[in-house]
Amino acid sequence: MKSPLLTAVIRGNKVGAIAPGQTLTTQVLIPVIRGSKVGAIALLQTLTATLTLAQPQPPIETTSFFCGTVEGIPATMARTPNGEMPMVIWDKNAIKDPEINAQQQCEEVSRRFQTYYDNGTLNYITSGIMNGQLVACVAPGENEPCSGILFPLSGGSNPRGMLQRMFRIRVASAGPIAETTDRLYISFDKYLNGEYPQLPALGSRTPPVPRRDVPQ
């Protein structure tokens, strides 16, 4: 079916109409527009918009967070340019407050991950005391204090080990481990790039980026 706009332009052409099957090249388009009294600007705008839409769009280079599931268990997930991977799987061992169910915890923590990522503070994940409770939190750099709560850590005297279990990774200590003072700092970028060895996990907990063993 002919475009009404194009038909009108061709009819107003003083040089010559486009033959059936002829390609609308620059050589053909210019005399058509010059001979047209109406619609030349609109035709150019339409063709420009069409060419713009046809240009390939660059891939999305960002990360977003949402509450999904892993083997039916609510999980805070990261959607990256390389695929989706679980951050925290909210099984019964990950919930401290019995009044908060796994789905609620998952949705709330997913929102916090997104907020910290968007404002540029999701650099390191560590543990600390905030508002009088032991929590997993974000920190701007290694050996720096917490700048925002992610979620409470359930009981125990070894926050380092608890954090490693929550994120299912092994991170070597730089020296002898003192459970009350040796804080673990997980680099968010390294975590997404699979640079930490994994702890044994459920069969489907395989991130899209292969994790490479690093020297202990």
N, C-alpha and C positions, 0 to 999 in steps of 0.2 A: 504494500500500500504506500503511495507517495505521501510525503509530508506536505501538508497544506502550505506551510511556510516556504519550503523549497520550491513547490509548484508555482507559487506566486512570484518568487524571485526569477524563476526560469522564464515565465510568461512575460515579465517586464524586461527581459534581456534583449538588448539591441544588437548583440553580436551573434548570438547563436545559442540554442538550448543544448543541454547535455543529451547526447545520444543514449539510447537504451544500452545498459551494460557498461557505459563509460565510467571510469573512476573519477571521483571528485577531487582532482589534484589541484595544486596551486594554480597551474596554468589555466585550468577550466574555471576555478572559483573566482579568480580576479576579474575576468571580463563579465561573468555573471553578476558580480556585485556592482561593478561599474555601471552596468546597464540597468540595474534595478533601481526603482524609485522608492520602494518600500521594503522594509524588512532586512536590509543588509546588516545593520548593527545587531539586530536580534539573531540573525543567522550566525554571525561571528561569535556572539556570546554563547549560543547553543553549542557550536563546535568546540569552543574553548573549554566549556564545562565538561563536555564529553571526553575530550582528550585528558583533562585533569583527572577525571574519575578513572580513566584507563591506566594511569600511571601506577606501577606496583608500589604498595605501601611498605615502609620499613617494618621489620619485626618489632614486637613490643619487648623492650628491654627493661622490665620491671618485675616486681614480685608483689603478690597479693596474698591475703590470708583469709581462710574461711573454715567453717566447721564442717567436716566431712565424716567419713567412717573408715575404719580399718577392721575388716572381719566383723562388721556389725557393731563395733565399738566407736563411740564418738571420738574424733581426733581433730586437733588443730592442725590444719594443712597449710602448706605454702605452695602457691601456684607460681612457678618460675618459668623463664623462657625455655628451660630444658624439660619441663614437665611438673608433675605434682609430687610432693613428698610430705610425709608426716613430721610434724614438729613434736607434738606431745599427744600420746594416746591415753585417753581418760578412762582407764580401767579402775577398778575399785581401789587399787593400791595408790592411785594418783590423786584421790579426792581426800582432802583433810576435813572439810566441813560436811558432816552427815546430812545437813539440811539442804545442801546444794547437790543436785543430781549431775550426772556426767554431761548431759546435754547442755545444761545451763553453764557449767564450768567451761565447756568447750567453746560455746558462743562468746562468752565474756572474754576469755583469754585470746581468742582469735581477733576480737576487736582491739584488744590492747596491743597485740603484735602489730596490727595494721597501723594503729595510731603512732607507735614508736617508730615504725618503719617510715611512715610518711613525714614525720618531723625530724628524721635523721638521727635519732638517738638509739637505734637498734644496732649497736656496734658489737657489744659483748653481752653475754648472758652469764650471770654469776649468782651468788647467794648473799644474803645479808639480813640484817634486822631492820625492819621498817614498821612503824606503828606498833612496836612491841611484839612483833611476830617474825619468825623465820620465813623468808620468802625467796623465791626465784625472782630475779630482777634484771633490769638492763643497766649497763654502765657504759660511759663514753669511751673508756679505754682500759687496758690491763692495769690492775692494782689501783683502780679508781673506785670511789664509792657508788652505791646504787643511785640511779636517777629516776627510776620508775618501777613499780611493782608489776610483775607478770602474774604470779599466782603464789599462794601459800605452799610451803613444803611441809609434808606430813612429818610426824614426830621422828625423833632420832637424833643422835649426837654427831652424825657425820654428814653434814650438808654437801660436802664434795661428792661423796658416794651417791647420795640421794639425787643430786643433779645429773650425774652421769647415768644413773638408771632411768631417770625421767626422759633424757634425750637419747638413751640407748647407745652411748659412745664410751670409749676409753680414752682418757687423756692422762699422759704421764705427768707426774709431779716433778718440779725442778729440783726438789730436795726431799729430805725425809718428811713424811706427811704427819702433821699435827692436826688432828681432827677438828680442833676448835679454832685453829688460826689459818690453816692452809686453804685459801679460797681457790675455787676453780673458776677460770675465765674461759668461756667458750666463744671463740670468734664466730660471729654470725656468717660472715663470708666464707670462712673455711668450712663451716658446717654445711652450707648449701652446696659447696664444691666437693663435698665428700672427702675431706682431708682428715677426718677422724676415724680410727678403726671402730667398728660397731661391736656392741655387745650382742650376744645371742638374742634373737627376737622371733616374733611370729613369722611364719613363712611368707606372708604377703607384705611384710614391712620392708620392702625393698625400694629404696629411693631411685629416681630416674637417673641420677648421676652416680656412676660406680665409685664406691669409696676405696681409696688407696691407702694401704698401710703406711704409717709414718714411723720413723725411728722412735723407739720408746726411751 
